[in-house]
Amino acid sequence: MLRLLATVAIAILLCGCSRQKIVSPDDLRSDLTAAISLASETETFINYVGQQRATSNFTEGHLAYLAQTARQSAKELHSSTPVGSIAQQFSATQKAIDALAYQLATMRYQLARSPSAADSTRNLGGIRQTLQQIKASL
């Protein structure tokens, strides 16, 4: 009897933990605002680095932090499900945040080789504009 209760309790616990988050339009708008902010912060930081005002250790560490933040946002979105009315915007947001996470991950290596920030900033600007367009369509 005790074994049966333990098995049922574990099954209930696992079912409760495996639920996907349902993303509402407000949730998606909030995720987009955070991603736009992250892209903007990165653009500002890249300009700062381009002016040779940051040490290489600080640059690498801060870019690692920014990349981790983007990866976490992407992971959360990929483990979520949108309400039906925002399926198209949700898919576009996933793609844009994936692009942001990829850009941030590769940026550490690009800046280690060359502190020239023009290409990185241009790519980030495009991603940020895409995110802003998706947010405006909600």
C-alpha positions as CSV (number, residue, x, y, z in Angstrom):
1,M,0.0,0.0,0.0
2,L,2.8,2.4,0.9
3,R,4.6,1.6,-2.3
4,L,1.5,2.4,-4.3
5,L,1.1,5.7,-2.6
6,A,4.7,6.6,-3.2
7,T,4.4,5.7,-6.9
8,V,1.2,7.7,-7.3
9,A,2.8,10.7,-5.6
10,I,5.9,10.6,-7.9
11,A,3.6,10.3,-10.9
12,I,1.6,13.3,-9.9
13,L,4.8,15.3,-9.2
14,L,6.2,14.4,-12.6
15,C,3.0,15.4,-14.4
16,G,2.9,18.7,-12.6
17,C,6.5,19.5,-13.5
18,S,6.3,18.6,-17.1
19,R,3.7,21.2,-18.1
20,Q,4.7,23.6,-20.8
21,K,4.2,27.3,-20.0
22,I,1.4,28.8,-22.0
23,V,2.5,32.2,-23.5
24,S,-0.2,34.9,-23.7
25,P,0.2,38.0,-25.8
26,D,1.2,39.9,-22.7
27,D,3.9,37.3,-21.9
28,L,5.2,37.5,-25.4
29,R,5.3,41.3,-25.4
30,S,7.3,41.1,-22.1
31,D,9.7,38.6,-23.7
32,L,10.1,40.8,-26.7
33,T,10.8,43.9,-24.5
34,A,13.5,42.0,-22.6
35,A,15.1,40.8,-25.9
36,I,15.0,44.3,-27.4
37,S,16.6,45.6,-24.3
38,L,19.3,42.9,-24.4
39,A,20.1,43.7,-28.1
40,S,20.2,47.4,-27.3
41,E,22.5,46.9,-24.3
42,T,24.8,44.7,-26.4
43,E,24.9,47.4,-29.2
44,T,25.9,50.0,-26.6
45,F,28.5,47.7,-25.1
46,I,30.0,46.9,-28.5
47,N,30.4,50.6,-29.2
48,Y,32.1,51.0,-25.9
49,V,34.4,48.1,-26.7
50,G,35.1,49.6,-30.1
51,Q,36.3,52.7,-28.4
52,Q,38.9,50.5,-26.6
53,R,37.5,51.5,-23.2
54,A,37.0,48.0,-21.8
55,T,39.6,45.4,-20.9
56,S,39.6,42.1,-22.8
57,N,38.6,40.2,-19.6
58,F,35.7,42.5,-18.9
59,T,34.6,42.3,-22.6
60,E,34.7,38.5,-22.6
61,G,33.0,38.2,-19.3
62,H,30.2,40.6,-20.1
63,L,29.6,39.1,-23.5
64,A,29.4,35.6,-21.8
65,Y,26.7,37.0,-19.4
66,L,24.7,38.6,-22.3
67,A,25.0,35.3,-24.3
68,Q,23.8,33.3,-21.4
69,T,20.8,35.6,-20.9
70,A,19.9,35.2,-24.5
71,R,20.3,31.4,-24.4
72,Q,18.1,31.2,-21.3
73,S,15.4,33.3,-23.0
74,A,15.5,31.1,-26.1
75,K,15.4,27.9,-24.0
76,E,12.3,29.2,-22.1
77,L,10.5,30.1,-25.4
78,H,11.3,26.7,-26.9
79,S,9.8,25.0,-23.9
80,S,6.6,27.1,-24.1
81,T,3.4,27.0,-26.1
82,P,1.6,30.1,-27.4
83,V,-2.1,30.7,-27.3
84,G,-3.5,30.3,-30.8
85,S,-3.9,34.0,-31.6
86,I,-0.1,34.7,-31.5
87,A,1.3,31.5,-33.0
88,Q,2.9,33.4,-36.0
89,Q,4.5,36.1,-33.8
90,F,5.6,33.5,-31.3
91,S,7.4,31.5,-34.0
92,A,9.0,34.7,-35.4
93,T,10.1,35.7,-31.8
94,Q,11.7,32.2,-31.3
95,K,13.7,32.7,-34.5
96,A,14.8,36.2,-33.7
97,I,15.9,35.3,-30.1
98,D,17.7,32.3,-31.5
99,A,19.5,34.6,-33.9
100,L,20.3,37.0,-31.0
101,A,21.7,34.1,-28.9
102,Y,23.8,32.9,-31.8
103,Q,25.1,36.4,-32.5
104,L,26.1,36.9,-28.9
105,A,27.8,33.5,-28.6
106,T,29.9,34.1,-31.7
107,M,30.6,37.8,-30.8
108,R,33.1,36.8,-28.1
109,Y,35.3,35.1,-30.6
110,Q,34.9,37.9,-33.2
111,L,36.0,40.6,-30.7
112,A,38.9,38.5,-29.5
113,R,40.3,38.5,-33.0
114,S,39.4,42.1,-34.0
115,P,37.9,44.9,-31.9
116,S,36.2,46.3,-34.9
117,A,32.5,46.3,-34.0
118,A,30.8,47.5,-37.2
119,D,29.6,44.1,-38.4
120,S,28.5,43.0,-35.0
121,T,26.5,46.1,-34.4
122,R,24.9,46.0,-37.8
123,N,23.7,42.4,-37.2
124,L,22.4,43.3,-33.8
125,G,20.6,46.3,-35.1
126,G,18.8,44.1,-37.7
127,I,17.8,41.6,-35.0
128,R,16.6,44.4,-32.7
129,Q,14.5,45.9,-35.5
130,T,12.9,42.5,-36.2
131,L,12.0,42.1,-32.5
132,Q,10.5,45.6,-32.5
133,Q,8.4,44.8,-35.6
134,I,7.1,41.6,-34.0
135,K,6.2,43.5,-30.8
136,A,4.4,46.2,-32.8
137,S,2.3,43.5,-34.5
138,L,0.9,42.2,-31.2
